[in-house]
Amino acid sequence: MSKYKVVMISSDGSREDLDEVFDSYEEASDYARESYNDFSTGAEVLELAGESYIDSTSIEFEVEEI
């Protein structure tokens, strides 16, 4: 049975594997969507606080089969 992971990819091409491993593509996809929403929320909070942040439009979360 296949396993899946979520990878965060920035606009410069750097990649970071997130720690979770999933038994289904759907679970991994849900986690990727949740991670993107959390990242976007964090960027908004930092912007409101006047802090520097990475724009959420420059980040993608992709599901990959292991």
Contact map, one row per residue, 1 for C-alpha under 8 A:
111000000000000000000010000000000000000000000000000000000000000000
111100000000000000000011000000000000000000000000000000000000000011
111110000000000000001111100000000000000000000000000000000000000011
011111000000000000001111100100000000000000000000000000000000001111
001111100000000011111100000100000000000000000000000000000000001111
000111110000000011011000000110110000000000000000000000000000111100
000011111000001111000000000000000000000000000000000000000000111100
000001111100001111000000000000000000000000000000000000000011110000
000000111110111100000000000000000000000000000000000000000011110000
000000011111111000000000000000000000000000000000000000000111000000
000000001111110000000000000000000000000000000000000000000110000000
000000000111110000000000000000000000000000000000000000000000000000
000000001111111000000000000000000000000000000000000000000000000000
000000001111111100000000000000000000000000000000000000000000000000
000000111100111110000000000000000000000000000000000000000000000000
000000111000011111000000000000000000000000000000000000000000000000
000011110000001111100000000000000000000000000000000000000000000000
000011110000000111110000000000000000000000000000000000000000000000
000010000000000011111000000000000000000000000000000000000000000000
000011000000000001111100000000000000000000000000000000000000000000
001111000000000000111110000100000000000000000000000000000000000000
001110000000000000011111101100000000000000000000000000000000000000
111100000000000000001111101000000000000000000000000000000000000000
011100000000000000000111111100000000000000000000000000000000000000
001100000000000000000111111110000000000000000000000000000000001000
000000000000000000000001111111000000000000000000000000000000000000
000000000000000000000111111111100000000000000000000000000000000000
000111000000000000001101111111110000000000000000000000000000001000
000001000000000000000000111111111000000000000000000000000000011000
000000000000000000000000011111111100000000000000000000000000000000
000001000000000000000000001111111110000000000000000000000000000000
000001000000000000000000000111111111000000000000000000000000111000
000000000000000000000000000011111111100000000000000000000000100000
000000000000000000000000000001111111110000000000000000000000000000
000000000000000000000000000000111111111000000000000000000000100000
000000000000000000000000000000011111111100000000000000010001100000
000000000000000000000000000000001111111110000000000000000000000000
000000000000000000000000000000000111111111000000000000000000000000
000000000000000000000000000000000011111111100000000000010000000000
000000000000000000000000000000000001111111110000000000110000000000
000000000000000000000000000000000000111111111000000000000000000000
000000000000000000000000000000000000011111111100000000000000000000
000000000000000000000000000000000000001111111110000011110000000000
000000000000000000000000000000000000000111111111000000000000000000
000000000000000000000000000000000000000011111111100000000000000000
000000000000000000000000000000000000000001111111111110000000000000
000000000000000000000000000000000000000000111111111110000000000000
000000000000000000000000000000000000000000011111111000000000000000
000000000000000000000000000000000000000000001111111000000000000000
000000000000000000000000000000000000000000000111111100000000000000
000000000000000000000000000000000000000000000111111110000000000000
000000000000000000000000000000000000000000000110011111000000000000
000000000000000000000000000000000000000000100110001111100000000000
000000000000000000000000000000000000000000100000000111110100000000
000000000000000000000000000000000000000100100000000011111110000000
000000000000000000000000000000000001001100100000000001111110000000
000000000000000000000000000000000000000000000000000000111111000000
000000000110000000000000000000000000000000000000000001111111000000
000000011110000000000000000000000000000000000000000000111111100000
000000011100000000000000000000000001000000000000000000001111110000
000001111000000000000000000000011011000000000000000000000011111000
000001111000000000000000000010010000000000000000000000000001111100
000111100000000000000000100110010000000000000000000000000000111110
000111100000000000000000000000000000000000000000000000000000011111
011110000000000000000000000000000000000000000000000000000000001111
011110000000000000000000000000000000000000000000000000000000000111
